[in-house]
Amino acid sequence: MKATQIGVTEAGNNWIFHTIDVAPCSMMAVFPTDLLAIKHSKQKLSPAIEATPRLRGKVASRRVRDGENTILGKSFPNGYLWMSGSNSGANFRSMTVKNIFLDDIDGFCVIPTEGDPISLAMKRTDSYGARRKIFFNSTPTEKGSSYIEAVFNGSDQRFYHVPCPLCGHFQVLEWGGKDADFGIRFARDPDGIVVDVWYECAACHGRIEEHEKTGMLEAGRWVPTFPERSRRGYQLSSLYSPVGWVSWKQIVEEFLQAVGNTQKMKVWVNTRRGLPFEERGDQPEWAELKVRSEPYQPLTVPPGVRLLTAGVDVMDTFLTIVVAGWGSSEECWIIYHGELFGDPAQDEIWKQLDAVVQRPFETEGGGRMLIESVAVDSGGHHTQGVYRYARHRFPIIMAVKGSNETNAPLLRKPTDQDVTFMGQTIKGGVQLWSVGTGVAKATIYSRMRIPAPGPGFIHFPIGLSDAFFLELTAEKHVERIHKGYARKEWVQIRSRNHALDGLVYAYAAAIRKGAHLLEEPKQPAPPKPGGQRQSTEDRGSTGWIKRGQRRWI
């Protein structure tokens, strides 16, 4: 995990040349795109091979028309080098290699039908086990979603310590900032022009000039933070750039230009400090939410709940379900969170879902409540499976699809999806409801900041796992520049956000059932003599209410 232009990609090239010359084997080098792979081959690898006699004698010239050496393929005795862009999924399936060089992995493309290109590439080395070598290299991007950050965090986390030329204290060169008593220091003239830059030692607080950096780098050493870990990871900033490359003065000037501009500051943090950028968003702190959990048990309905709904996020191998209770003024209680494992293309996992959404939930007064509406995500790879599930379970089950349109309404009027072979709409067929996920998330996040029970407040039971709260706060609302204009976008900062999606869909299901119209309950009128209200909650022999029947809230 490093800043730009400090020679790490060249280290990867040297590893490739060492493999060709000293330790030949099958090897793969992956770049963000095919175009970058071609450019790297033409501008870096091929010229170096031609200029190095030991390599030139082992890698045949492309002028030899034997088909073994191309722009993206280099054959050498007892080995071969493939080069590819991360956007070429077919290349990851068609070969087995011992070594992989993954360059600039934070720029890799996620292949919609294939998945994470880093995992796909790494699987190509499975046959070699402990003998394989994988070199990850990248300038980081967003904190929480950066590939190289995740890899580095799982490593022994090595930082380069250099000695102070004044006192000999070994230290990591850091930016420091105005509140630190060490790091980069600078002075400006009355016009704001940077006229002097130096480094303040963390131990003796002496002044270190940049020209002294050459000797410091030569005497430096890598120090692991977690020496017990087997994977080696390195972090390096532009402050370590050799004299004559990126200067400390240039780094300071770029910082001053970026102050007050989020996009420029992100570039500066990524490319000069070599760190992932953490943009201020509006996501709540997950631990604070868990601390305020209340003494009611999951699967039980607290007083105040007058409506139960559920939201289901559909993944390739499991379903995430969130059951929520709703009271007046959309006050919300989390009733249940769980995962059901199986293949959504098969019936078994949907039977498991039936068992959850059809079960009665006990109230504290000894009564029983049923879920009134369930929103199931159909926007993934299992659209037809969701439609099949929802088709015969109307009106409780609704198929939904999230919409990222700016200012999209929380819930749009449904559209009929079933048609005849002539293209005519089948009345009474499955309907699709569009959910404005951005509006729903913004509403949920704002309500998680409400300090006390009341309108809009969200209650959490004791016993919910850390994973639930981490998933619930896995996104943040940040500003992005799109075609020259600033706009707010939801950015996922953790790998799993299923609990948040589940609550979004449960909220949509609640709006469909009129949760926003619920008022404080009135005292029931005494029954008329000889009269008795008839409940229509009978779900029939199939367990599901028939079309046209009502359910009492």
BAPAPA-214984 format. One record per residue (C-alpha): x, y, z. Coordinates in nm, 2 decimals. Layout:
BEGIN
+--------+--------+--------+
|   east |  north |     up |
+--------+--------+--------+
|      X |      Y |      Z |
...
+--------+--------+--------+
This chain:
BEGIN
+--------+--------+--------+
|   east |  north |     up |
+--------+--------+--------+
|   0.00 |   0.00 |   0.00 |
|   0.19 |   0.30 |  -0.13 |
|   0.20 |   0.65 |  -0.27 |
|   0.24 |   0.70 |  -0.65 |
|   0.57 |   0.72 |  -0.83 |
|   0.80 |   0.56 |  -0.57 |
|   0.91 |   0.26 |  -0.77 |
|   0.69 |  -0.03 |  -0.64 |
|   0.57 |  -0.13 |  -0.99 |
|   0.93 |  -0.14 |  -1.10 |
|   0.99 |  -0.38 |  -0.81 |
|   0.72 |  -0.60 |  -0.96 |
|   0.89 |  -0.58 |  -1.30 |
|   1.22 |  -0.68 |  -1.14 |
|   1.04 |  -0.99 |  -0.99 |
|   0.92 |  -1.08 |  -1.34 |
|   1.27 |  -1.05 |  -1.48 |
|   1.41 |  -1.26 |  -1.19 |
|   1.15 |  -1.52 |  -1.26 |
|   1.25 |  -1.53 |  -1.63 |
|   1.62 |  -1.55 |  -1.56 |
|   1.67 |  -1.73 |  -1.23 |
|   1.35 |  -1.91 |  -1.11 |
|   1.14 |  -1.99 |  -1.43 |
|   0.78 |  -2.09 |  -1.38 |
|   0.43 |  -2.00 |  -1.50 |
|   0.34 |  -1.65 |  -1.41 |
|   0.06 |  -1.40 |  -1.45 |
|   0.06 |  -1.02 |  -1.44 |
|  -0.28 |  -0.85 |  -1.40 |
|  -0.34 |  -0.48 |  -1.46 |
|  -0.67 |  -0.28 |  -1.42 |
|  -0.75 |  -0.30 |  -1.79 |
|  -0.63 |  -0.48 |  -2.11 |
|  -0.52 |  -0.14 |  -2.24 |
|  -0.30 |  -0.08 |  -1.94 |
|  -0.16 |  -0.43 |  -1.97 |
|  -0.07 |  -0.37 |  -2.34 |
|   0.08 |  -0.03 |  -2.25 |
|   0.29 |  -0.18 |  -1.97 |
|   0.42 |  -0.46 |  -2.19 |
|   0.52 |  -0.22 |  -2.47 |
|   0.66 |   0.06 |  -2.26 |
|   0.82 |  -0.12 |  -1.96 |
|   0.87 |  -0.49 |  -2.01 |
|   0.96 |  -0.53 |  -2.38 |
|   1.22 |  -0.25 |  -2.38 |
|   1.38 |  -0.38 |  -2.06 |
|   1.40 |  -0.73 |  -2.20 |
|   1.56 |  -0.61 |  -2.53 |
|   1.81 |  -0.40 |  -2.33 |
|   1.92 |  -0.69 |  -2.10 |
|   2.14 |  -0.95 |  -2.26 |
|   2.05 |  -1.23 |  -2.01 |
|   1.68 |  -1.17 |  -2.07 |
|   1.70 |  -1.11 |  -2.44 |
|   1.87 |  -1.45 |  -2.48 |
|   1.58 |  -1.62 |  -2.31 |
|   1.27 |  -1.44 |  -2.44 |
|   1.24 |  -1.47 |  -2.81 |
|   1.18 |  -1.16 |  -3.01 |
|   0.83 |  -1.09 |  -3.13 |
|   0.97 |  -1.08 |  -3.48 |
|   1.01 |  -1.46 |  -3.46 |
|   0.67 |  -1.58 |  -3.58 |
|   0.64 |  -1.89 |  -3.37 |
|   0.32 |  -1.77 |  -3.19 |
|   0.49 |  -1.81 |  -2.85 |
|   0.57 |  -1.44 |  -2.78 |
|   0.30 |  -1.17 |  -2.82 |
|   0.24 |  -0.83 |  -2.66 |
|   0.05 |  -1.01 |  -2.37 |
|   0.25 |  -1.33 |  -2.36 |
|   0.62 |  -1.40 |  -2.31 |
|   0.76 |  -1.75 |  -2.34 |
|   1.09 |  -1.84 |  -2.19 |
|   1.26 |  -2.18 |  -2.10 |
|   1.05 |  -2.37 |  -1.84 |
|   0.80 |  -2.09 |  -1.80 |
|   0.55 |  -1.85 |  -1.95 |
|   0.43 |  -1.50 |  -1.86 |
|   0.06 |  -1.41 |  -1.93 |
|  -0.05 |  -1.05 |  -1.90 |
|  -0.41 |  -0.94 |  -1.87 |
|  -0.65 |  -0.67 |  -1.77 |
|  -0.88 |  -0.73 |  -1.47 |
|  -1.18 |  -0.68 |  -1.71 |
|  -1.10 |  -1.01 |  -1.90 |
|  -1.27 |  -1.28 |  -1.69 |
|  -1.20 |  -1.55 |  -1.94 |
|  -0.83 |  -1.52 |  -1.88 |
|  -0.87 |  -1.61 |  -1.51 |
|  -1.05 |  -1.93 |  -1.59 |
|  -0.82 |  -2.07 |  -1.85 |
|  -0.48 |  -2.11 |  -1.68 |
|  -0.29 |  -2.23 |  -1.37 |
|   0.01 |  -2.03 |  -1.26 |
|   0.26 |  -2.03 |  -0.97 |
|   0.32 |  -1.66 |  -0.93 |
|   0.09 |  -1.36 |  -0.98 |
|   0.18 |  -0.99 |  -1.00 |
|  -0.14 |  -0.78 |  -0.93 |
|  -0.06 |  -0.42 |  -1.01 |
|  -0.28 |  -0.13 |  -0.89 |
|  -0.55 |  -0.35 |  -0.75 |
|  -0.77 |  -0.07 |  -0.63 |
|  -0.83 |   0.01 |  -1.00 |
|  -0.95 |  -0.34 |  -1.08 |
|  -1.29 |  -0.39 |  -1.25 |
|  -1.55 |  -0.61 |  -1.08 |
|  -1.68 |  -0.85 |  -1.35 |
|  -2.06 |  -0.86 |  -1.32 |
|  -2.09 |  -1.23 |  -1.41 |
|  -1.76 |  -1.34 |  -1.26 |
|  -1.72 |  -1.15 |  -0.93 |
|  -1.41 |  -1.02 |  -0.75 |
|  -1.11 |  -1.03 |  -1.00 |
|  -0.85 |  -1.06 |  -0.72 |
|  -1.01 |  -1.37 |  -0.58 |
|  -1.05 |  -1.51 |  -0.93 |
|  -0.68 |  -1.45 |  -1.01 |
|  -0.56 |  -1.60 |  -0.68 |
|  -0.76 |  -1.92 |  -0.74 |
|  -0.53 |  -1.97 |  -1.04 |
|  -0.25 |  -2.05 |  -0.79 |
|  -0.44 |  -2.31 |  -0.58 |
|  -0.25 |  -2.60 |  -0.73 |
|   0.08 |  -2.47 |  -0.59 |
|  -0.02 |  -2.42 |  -0.23 |
|   0.25 |  -2.28 |  -0.01 |
|   0.50 |  -2.26 |  -0.30 |
|   0.30 |  -1.98 |  -0.47 |
|   0.39 |  -1.62 |  -0.45 |
|   0.14 |  -1.33 |  -0.50 |
|   0.25 |  -0.96 |  -0.51 |
|  -0.02 |  -0.71 |  -0.44 |
|   0.05 |  -0.35 |  -0.52 |
|  -0.17 |  -0.04 |  -0.53 |
|  -0.23 |   0.32 |  -0.43 |
|  -0.53 |   0.29 |  -0.20 |
|  -0.87 |   0.46 |  -0.26 |
|  -1.16 |   0.47 |  -0.01 |
|  -1.12 |   0.36 |   0.35 |
|  -1.33 |   0.05 |   0.41 |
|  -1.37 |  -0.04 |   0.04 |
|  -1.00 |  -0.04 |  -0.07 |
|  -0.87 |  -0.37 |  -0.18 |
|  -0.51 |  -0.30 |  -0.09 |
|  -0.61 |  -0.17 |   0.25 |
|  -0.79 |  -0.50 |   0.33 |
|  -0.48 |  -0.70 |   0.21 |
|  -0.24 |  -0.48 |   0.41 |
|  -0.46 |  -0.49 |   0.73 |
|  -0.43 |  -0.87 |   0.72 |
|  -0.05 |  -0.86 |   0.68 |
|   0.23 |  -0.80 |   0.93 |
|   0.21 |  -0.43 |   0.84 |
|   0.57 |  -0.32 |   0.79 |
|   0.67 |   0.04 |   0.80 |
|   1.01 |   0.18 |   0.70 |
|   1.20 |   0.33 |   1.00 |
|   1.48 |   0.57 |   0.93 |
|   1.74 |   0.72 |   1.17 |
|   1.74 |   1.09 |   1.27 |
|   2.07 |   1.23 |   1.15 |
|   2.08 |   1.44 |   1.47 |
|   2.00 |   1.19 |   1.75 |
|   1.99 |   0.85 |   1.57 |
|   1.63 |   0.78 |   1.68 |
|   1.46 |   0.54 |   1.43 |
|   1.11 |   0.66 |   1.32 |
|   0.85 |   0.64 |   1.05 |
|   0.84 |   0.95 |   0.83 |
|   0.48 |   1.09 |   0.88 |
|   0.30 |   1.40 |   0.77 |
|   0.23 |   1.49 |   1.13 |
|  -0.02 |   1.77 |   1.09 |
|  -0.05 |   2.10 |   1.29 |
|  -0.15 |   1.92 |   1.61 |
|   0.14 |   1.68 |   1.62 |
|   0.48 |   1.77 |   1.77 |
|   0.67 |   1.60 |   1.48 |
|   0.65 |   1.56 |   1.11 |
|   0.66 |   1.80 |   0.81 |
|   0.70 |   2.16 |   0.89 |
|   0.69 |   2.46 |   0.65 |
|   0.70 |   2.83 |   0.63 |
|   0.53 |   3.07 |   0.39 |
|   0.60 |   3.43 |   0.29 |
|   0.34 |   3.71 |   0.32 |
|   0.20 |   3.61 |  -0.03 |
|   0.14 |   3.25 |   0.09 |
|   0.42 |   3.10 |  -0.11 |
|   0.60 |   2.81 |   0.05 |
|   0.96 |   2.92 |   0.11 |
|   1.10 |   2.66 |   0.35 |
|   1.02 |   2.29 |   0.43 |
|   1.19 |   2.06 |   0.68 |
|   1.11 |   1.76 |   0.90 |
|   1.09 |   1.77 |   1.28 |
|   1.22 |   1.46 |   1.46 |
|   0.98 |   1.29 |   1.69 |
|   1.25 |   1.24 |   1.96 |
|   1.48 |   1.54 |   1.97 |
|   1.25 |   1.77 |   1.78 |
|   1.55 |   1.88 |   1.57 |
|   1.53 |   2.01 |   1.22 |
|   1.60 |   1.75 |   0.94 |
|   1.68 |   1.88 |   0.59 |
|   1.55 |   1.70 |   0.29 |
|   1.90 |   1.65 |   0.15 |
|   1.98 |   1.44 |   0.46 |
|   1.71 |   1.19 |   0.35 |
|   1.95 |   1.00 |   0.12 |
|   2.16 |   0.87 |   0.41 |
|   1.85 |   0.81 |   0.62 |
|   1.70 |   0.59 |   0.35 |
|   2.03 |   0.39 |   0.31 |
|   2.03 |   0.32 |   0.69 |
|   1.66 |   0.25 |   0.72 |
|   1.49 |  -0.08 |   0.80 |
|   1.15 |  -0.24 |   0.77 |
|   0.98 |  -0.30 |   1.10 |
|   0.67 |  -0.53 |   1.12 |
|   0.38 |  -0.42 |   1.35 |
|   0.26 |  -0.79 |   1.38 |
|   0.57 |  -1.01 |   1.33 |
|   0.37 |  -1.32 |   1.41 |
|   0.17 |  -1.29 |   1.08 |
|   0.31 |  -1.48 |   0.78 |
|   0.20 |  -1.24 |   0.51 |
|   0.43 |  -0.95 |   0.46 |
|   0.28 |  -0.61 |   0.39 |
|   0.45 |  -0.28 |   0.33 |
|   0.33 |   0.09 |   0.35 |
|   0.53 |   0.37 |   0.20 |
|   0.44 |   0.74 |   0.15 |
|   0.59 |   1.00 |  -0.09 |
|   0.79 |   1.14 |   0.20 |
|   1.03 |   0.86 |   0.13 |
|   1.08 |   0.95 |  -0.24 |
|   1.45 |   0.98 |  -0.32 |
|   1.59 |   1.32 |  -0.35 |
|   1.52 |   1.45 |  -0.70 |
|   1.19 |   1.27 |  -0.73 |
|   0.89 |   1.41 |  -0.54 |
|   1.01 |   1.68 |  -0.30 |
|   0.88 |   1.76 |   0.04 |
|   0.81 |   2.11 |  -0.09 |
|   0.59 |   1.98 |  -0.38 |
|   0.40 |   1.76 |  -0.13 |
|   0.33 |   2.07 |   0.09 |
|   0.22 |   2.28 |  -0.20 |
|  -0.02 |   2.01 |  -0.32 |
|  -0.16 |   1.98 |   0.03 |
|  -0.23 |   2.36 |   0.05 |
|  -0.40 |   2.35 |  -0.29 |
|  -0.62 |   2.06 |  -0.17 |
|  -0.73 |   2.22 |   0.16 |
|  -1.11 |   2.29 |   0.15 |
|  -1.16 |   2.06 |  -0.16 |
|  -1.27 |   1.71 |  -0.07 |
|  -1.19 |   1.56 |  -0.41 |
|  -0.84 |   1.71 |  -0.43 |
|  -0.77 |   1.61 |  -0.07 |
|  -0.87 |   1.26 |  -0.15 |
|  -0.62 |   1.25 |  -0.43 |
|  -0.35 |   1.40 |  -0.21 |
|  -0.41 |   1.15 |   0.08 |
|  -0.41 |   0.85 |  -0.17 |
|  -0.12 |   0.95 |  -0.39 |
|   0.11 |   1.14 |  -0.14 |
|   0.05 |   0.98 |   0.19 |
|  -0.03 |   0.64 |   0.04 |
|  -0.33 |   0.60 |   0.27 |
|  -0.70 |   0.53 |   0.21 |
|  -0.92 |   0.84 |   0.23 |
|  -1.19 |   0.84 |   0.48 |
|  -1.45 |   1.09 |   0.37 |
|  -1.69 |   1.22 |   0.63 |
|  -2.03 |   1.07 |   0.58 |
|  -2.34 |   1.05 |   0.78 |
|  -2.34 |   0.69 |   0.89 |
|  -2.40 |   0.63 |   1.26 |
|  -2.14 |   0.46 |   1.48 |
|  -2.24 |   0.09 |   1.51 |
|  -2.11 |   0.04 |   1.86 |
|  -2.32 |   0.33 |   1.99 |
|  -2.63 |   0.17 |   1.84 |
|  -2.55 |  -0.16 |   2.01 |
|  -2.49 |   0.00 |   2.35 |
|  -2.85 |   0.14 |   2.35 |
|  -3.01 |  -0.21 |   2.30 |
|  -3.32 |  -0.25 |   2.51 |
|  -3.42 |  -0.53 |   2.75 |
|  -3.67 |  -0.70 |   2.51 |
|  -3.59 |  -1.03 |   2.35 |
|  -3.58 |  -1.09 |   1.97 |
|  -3.89 |  -1.27 |   1.83 |
|  -4.11 |  -1.09 |   2.09 |
|  -4.33 |  -0.79 |   2.02 |
|  -4.29 |  -0.50 |   2.27 |
|  -4.58 |  -0.27 |   2.37 |
|  -4.65 |   0.00 |   2.11 |
|  -4.60 |  -0.22 |   1.80 |
|  -4.92 |  -0.23 |   1.59 |
|  -4.78 |  -0.36 |   1.26 |
|  -4.52 |  -0.62 |   1.17 |
|  -4.34 |  -0.62 |   0.83 |
|  -4.02 |  -0.79 |   0.70 |
|  -3.76 |  -0.72 |   0.44 |
|  -3.56 |  -0.99 |   0.26 |
|  -3.22 |  -0.93 |   0.08 |
|  -3.16 |  -1.21 |  -0.17 |
|  -2.80 |  -1.33 |  -0.23 |
|  -2.66 |  -1.62 |  -0.43 |
|  -2.63 |  -1.86 |  -0.14 |
|  -2.85 |  -1.71 |   0.14 |
|  -3.13 |  -1.48 |   0.23 |
|  -3.11 |  -1.21 |   0.50 |
|  -3.44 |  -1.13 |   0.67 |
|  -3.52 |  -0.84 |   0.90 |
|  -3.85 |  -0.83 |   1.08 |
|  -3.96 |  -0.49 |   1.21 |
|  -4.25 |  -0.37 |   1.42 |
|  -4.41 |  -0.03 |   1.37 |
|  -4.61 |   0.20 |   1.59 |
|  -4.75 |   0.55 |   1.57 |
|  -4.55 |   0.81 |   1.38 |
|  -4.33 |   0.53 |   1.23 |
|  -4.16 |   0.44 |   1.56 |
|  -3.98 |   0.12 |   1.49 |
|  -3.87 |  -0.19 |   1.68 |
|  -3.63 |  -0.45 |   1.54 |
|  -3.80 |  -0.79 |   1.61 |
|  -3.57 |  -1.04 |   1.43 |
|  -3.26 |  -1.06 |   1.21 |
|  -3.14 |  -1.38 |   1.06 |
|  -2.99 |  -1.56 |   0.76 |
|  -3.14 |  -1.86 |   0.57 |
|  -2.89 |  -2.06 |   0.37 |
|  -2.96 |  -2.24 |   0.04 |
|  -3.00 |  -2.19 |  -0.33 |
|  -3.26 |  -1.93 |  -0.42 |
|  -3.32 |  -2.12 |  -0.75 |
|  -3.45 |  -2.41 |  -0.54 |
|  -3.77 |  -2.44 |  -0.33 |
|  -3.61 |  -2.54 |   0.00 |
|  -3.48 |  -2.20 |   0.10 |
|  -3.82 |  -2.04 |   0.02 |
|  -3.99 |  -2.30 |   0.25 |
|  -3.75 |  -2.18 |   0.52 |
|  -3.86 |  -1.82 |   0.46 |
|  -4.23 |  -1.93 |   0.48 |
|  -4.16 |  -2.07 |   0.82 |
|  -4.03 |  -1.74 |   0.94 |
|  -4.29 |  -1.50 |   0.79 |
|  -4.59 |  -1.72 |   0.87 |
|  -4.50 |  -1.78 |   1.23 |
|  -4.69 |  -1.59 |   1.51 |
|  -4.49 |  -1.35 |   1.72 |
|  -4.57 |  -1.33 |   2.09 |
|  -4.66 |  -1.00 |   2.25 |
|  -4.57 |  -0.92 |   2.61 |
|  -4.94 |  -0.93 |   2.70 |
|  -4.97 |  -1.29 |   2.58 |
|  -5.12 |  -1.21 |   2.24 |
|  -4.99 |  -1.31 |   1.90 |
|  -4.92 |  -1.10 |   1.59 |
|  -4.85 |  -1.20 |   1.23 |
|  -4.63 |  -1.03 |   0.97 |
|  -4.86 |  -0.82 |   0.75 |
|  -4.63 |  -0.75 |   0.45 |
|  -4.29 |  -0.88 |   0.33 |
|  -4.08 |  -0.71 |   0.07 |
|  -3.84 |  -0.95 |  -0.12 |
|  -3.55 |  -0.81 |  -0.32 |
|  -3.57 |  -0.92 |  -0.69 |
|  -3.30 |  -0.70 |  -0.82 |
|  -3.02 |  -0.96 |  -0.81 |
|  -2.95 |  -1.28 |  -1.00 |
|  -3.26 |  -1.46 |  -0.88 |
|  -3.54 |  -1.24 |  -1.02 |
|  -3.75 |  -1.52 |  -1.15 |
|  -3.71 |  -1.72 |  -0.83 |
|  -3.85 |  -1.42 |  -0.63 |
|  -4.13 |  -1.37 |  -0.88 |
|  -4.22 |  -1.74 |  -0.84 |
|  -4.22 |  -1.71 |  -0.47 |
|  -4.43 |  -1.39 |  -0.47 |
|  -4.68 |  -1.49 |  -0.74 |
|  -4.89 |  -1.72 |  -0.52 |
|  -4.85 |  -1.54 |  -0.19 |
|  -5.03 |  -1.21 |  -0.26 |
|  -5.09 |  -0.98 |  -0.09 |
|  -4.85 |  -1.05 |   0.19 |
|  -4.54 |  -1.10 |  -0.03 |
|  -4.43 |  -0.82 |  -0.26 |
|  -4.14 |  -0.84 |  -0.51 |
|  -3.93 |  -0.52 |  -0.49 |
|  -3.64 |  -0.37 |  -0.68 |
|  -3.42 |  -0.09 |  -0.55 |
|  -3.39 |   0.23 |  -0.74 |
|  -3.08 |   0.46 |  -0.71 |
|  -3.24 |   0.75 |  -0.89 |
|  -3.19 |   1.08 |  -0.72 |
|  -3.50 |   1.18 |  -0.53 |
|  -3.68 |   0.86 |  -0.62 |
|  -4.00 |   0.82 |  -0.41 |
|  -3.98 |   0.56 |  -0.13 |
|  -4.24 |   0.34 |  -0.30 |
|  -4.38 |   0.36 |  -0.65 |
|  -4.70 |   0.22 |  -0.78 |
|  -4.64 |  -0.14 |  -0.88 |
|  -4.61 |  -0.27 |  -1.24 |
|  -4.75 |  -0.60 |  -1.37 |
|  -4.47 |  -0.84 |  -1.48 |
|  -4.66 |  -1.15 |  -1.60 |
|  -4.76 |  -1.15 |  -1.97 |
|  -4.90 |  -1.40 |  -2.22 |
|  -4.71 |  -1.53 |  -2.51 |
|  -4.88 |  -1.25 |  -2.71 |
|  -4.74 |  -0.99 |  -2.48 |
|  -5.06 |  -0.91 |  -2.31 |
|  -5.05 |  -0.83 |  -1.93 |
|  -5.20 |  -1.11 |  -1.71 |
|  -5.42 |  -0.95 |  -1.45 |
|  -5.36 |  -1.08 |  -1.10 |
|  -5.00 |  -1.18 |  -1.19 |
|  -4.69 |  -1.09 |  -1.00 |
|  -4.63 |  -0.72 |  -0.95 |
|  -4.30 |  -0.54 |  -0.90 |
|  -4.27 |  -0.25 |  -0.66 |
|  -3.99 |   0.01 |  -0.70 |
|  -3.82 |   0.12 |  -0.38 |
|  -3.62 |   0.44 |  -0.36 |
|  -3.33 |   0.30 |  -0.16 |
|  -3.16 |   0.64 |  -0.13 |
|  -3.46 |   0.80 |   0.04 |
|  -3.51 |   0.50 |   0.26 |
|  -3.15 |   0.49 |   0.38 |
|  -3.14 |   0.86 |   0.45 |
|  -3.45 |   0.83 |   0.65 |
|  -3.33 |   0.53 |   0.85 |
|  -2.99 |   0.69 |   0.92 |
|  -3.15 |   1.01 |   1.04 |
|  -3.38 |   0.82 |   1.27 |
|  -3.09 |   0.62 |   1.42 |
|  -2.97 |   0.96 |   1.55 |
|  -3.29 |   1.04 |   1.74 |
|  -3.18 |   1.04 |   2.10 |
|  -3.50 |   0.92 |   2.28 |
|  -3.80 |   0.69 |   2.21 |
|  -4.08 |   0.86 |   2.03 |
|  -4.17 |   0.94 |   1.66 |
|  -3.93 |   0.77 |   1.42 |
|  -3.71 |   0.62 |   1.69 |
|  -3.56 |   0.28 |   1.62 |
|  -3.54 |   0.03 |   1.90 |
|  -3.29 |  -0.27 |   1.91 |
|  -3.34 |  -0.58 |   2.13 |
|  -3.06 |  -0.73 |   2.34 |
|  -2.89 |  -1.02 |   2.17 |
|  -2.83 |  -0.88 |   1.82 |
|  -2.48 |  -0.96 |   1.70 |
|  -2.21 |  -0.72 |   1.62 |
|  -2.25 |  -0.83 |   1.25 |
|  -2.60 |  -0.69 |   1.24 |
|  -2.49 |  -0.34 |   1.36 |
|  -2.19 |  -0.34 |   1.13 |
|  -2.41 |  -0.43 |   0.83 |
|  -2.67 |  -0.17 |   0.93 |
|  -2.40 |   0.10 |   0.92 |
|  -2.21 |  -0.03 |   0.62 |
|  -2.28 |   0.26 |   0.39 |
|  -2.23 |   0.64 |   0.41 |
|  -2.37 |   0.93 |   0.21 |
|  -2.08 |   1.13 |   0.06 |
|  -2.03 |   1.39 |  -0.21 |
|  -1.89 |   1.28 |  -0.54 |
|  -1.80 |   1.47 |  -0.86 |
|  -2.00 |   1.34 |  -1.16 |
|  -1.95 |   1.51 |  -1.50 |
|  -1.82 |   1.82 |  -1.33 |
|  -2.10 |   1.85 |  -1.08 |
|  -2.11 |   1.75 |  -0.71 |
|  -2.38 |   1.51 |  -0.60 |
|  -2.44 |   1.29 |  -0.30 |
|  -2.40 |   0.91 |  -0.34 |
|  -2.43 |   0.61 |  -0.11 |
|  -2.09 |   0.44 |  -0.08 |
|  -2.05 |   0.10 |   0.07 |
|  -1.76 |   0.09 |   0.33 |
|  -1.79 |  -0.27 |   0.44 |
|  -1.83 |  -0.59 |   0.24 |
|  -2.17 |  -0.68 |   0.39 |
|  -2.47 |  -0.44 |   0.40 |
|  -2.75 |  -0.70 |   0.41 |
|  -2.90 |  -0.59 |   0.74 |
|  -2.94 |  -0.23 |   0.60 |
|  -3.10 |  -0.36 |   0.28 |
|  -3.33 |  -0.58 |   0.49 |
|  -3.45 |  -0.29 |   0.70 |
|  -3.49 |  -0.07 |   0.39 |
|  -3.73 |  -0.33 |   0.24 |
|  -3.91 |  -0.38 |   0.57 |
|  -3.97 |  -0.01 |   0.57 |
|  -4.10 |  -0.01 |   0.22 |
|  -4.34 |  -0.30 |   0.32 |
|  -4.45 |  -0.09 |   0.62 |
|  -4.53 |   0.21 |   0.40 |
|  -4.73 |  -0.01 |   0.17 |
|  -4.94 |  -0.12 |   0.47 |
|  -4.99 |   0.24 |   0.59 |
|  -4.74 |   0.26 |   0.87 |
|  -4.71 |   0.63 |   0.81 |
|  -5.08 |   0.67 |   0.88 |
|  -5.08 |   0.49 |   1.22 |
|  -5.19 |   0.71 |   1.50 |
|  -5.21 |   0.66 |   1.87 |
|  -5.45 |   0.38 |   1.94 |
|  -5.80 |   0.48 |   2.06 |
|  -5.99 |   0.30 |   2.34 |
|  -6.20 |   0.03 |   2.18 |
|  -6.58 |   0.08 |   2.19 |
|  -6.77 |  -0.18 |   2.39 |
|  -6.92 |  -0.46 |   2.17 |
|  -7.28 |  -0.44 |   2.08 |
|  -7.50 |  -0.69 |   2.25 |
|  -7.51 |  -1.02 |   2.07 |
|  -7.24 |  -0.90 |   1.82 |
|  -6.89 |  -1.03 |   1.76 |
|  -6.62 |  -0.91 |   1.52 |
|  -6.52 |  -1.18 |   1.28 |
|  -6.15 |  -1.21 |   1.21 |
|  -6.05 |  -1.28 |   0.85 |
|  -5.69 |  -1.38 |   0.93 |
|  -5.75 |  -1.74 |   0.82 |
|  -5.47 |  -1.81 |   0.57 |
|  -5.65 |  -2.11 |   0.43 |
|  -5.52 |  -2.46 |   0.37 |
|  -5.21 |  -2.33 |   0.19 |
|  -5.12 |  -2.10 |   0.48 |
|  -5.16 |  -1.79 |   0.27 |
|  -5.45 |  -1.54 |   0.26 |
|  -5.66 |  -1.55 |  -0.05 |
|  -5.69 |  -1.26 |  -0.29 |
|  -5.96 |  -1.02 |  -0.17 |
|  -5.95 |  -1.11 |   0.20 |
|  -5.84 |  -0.86 |   0.46 |
|  -5.61 |  -0.89 |   0.76 |
|  -5.68 |  -0.69 |   1.08 |
|  -5.39 |  -0.49 |   1.20 |
+--------+--------+--------+
